[in-house]
Amino acid sequence: MQARDIGARLDGFKAPPHPSGVLLRGAHVQLEPLEAELHAADLHRAFAADDAVWDYLGYGPFTSTAAYHRWVKDHEASRDPVFFALRDLATGHAAGQASFLRIDQGHGVIEVGHLCFAPELQKTCATTEAMFLMMQWAFDAGYRRYEWKCNALNMPSRRAAQRLGFSFEGIFRQHMITKGCNRDTAWFSVIDSEWPGLREAFRAWLAPENFSPEGRQREKLGDLTGLVRSGSDPAL
């Protein structure tokens, strides 16, 4: 009987580790396991500058430091999602949160999400470096697929996914109900075979020589990652 093709064999695959307890440090940012006592007050101060940072998340905004402290306390020990605080090394302040979620070690799949960056951290090298550090950890740990999902109406998030090298995979219609509203979800991914090229793109973009003395980028990250990613978002 002729053998039927059911996909490439993965005999050497080993389940990658869980990301709990991971600390990631770069030149501009440090990602620390989120803790209420260490981070809640600093993060609430930063997020309070613009409530719009919570628009596409399923929670927030928080009306007080105490309310956000309670939320962090309830989630700091979670194993899925695993939350991080982003500490801006230039200021020493925590000004963003991120997480690994939908962690499927058996299939080597992990997602980045729950992204919330305060205005002071938005459009900085620190946020880009944070996304690079998380992606780097995932692929170095042995994950095969790295996912990004967002509300299909969240065009800044969709543009960010493309800039960071994620390939667009489609829209899941009526995927969720968030804050009482319908959510169609845009799906993006990076797979392990794309990572070497993307890693070099990130390193080239983050290199000090890529920036003028005034801080202007010489090469755009989206141009560098566009040479690697395979799917473009038609809405952009």
Buried (B, 14 or more C-beta within 10 A) or exposed (E): EEEEEEEEEEEEEEEBEBBEEBEBEBEBBBBBBBBBEBBBBBBBBBBBEBEEBBBBBEEBBBEEBEEBBBBBEEBBEEEBBBBBBBBBBEEEBBBBBBBBBBBBBEEBBBBBBBBBBBEBBBEBBBBBBBBBBBBBBBBEBBBBBBBBBBBBBBBEBBBBBBBBBBBBBEBBEEBEEBEEEEBEBBBBBBBBEBBEBBBBBBEBBBEEEBBEEEEEEEBEBBEBBBEBBEBEBEEE
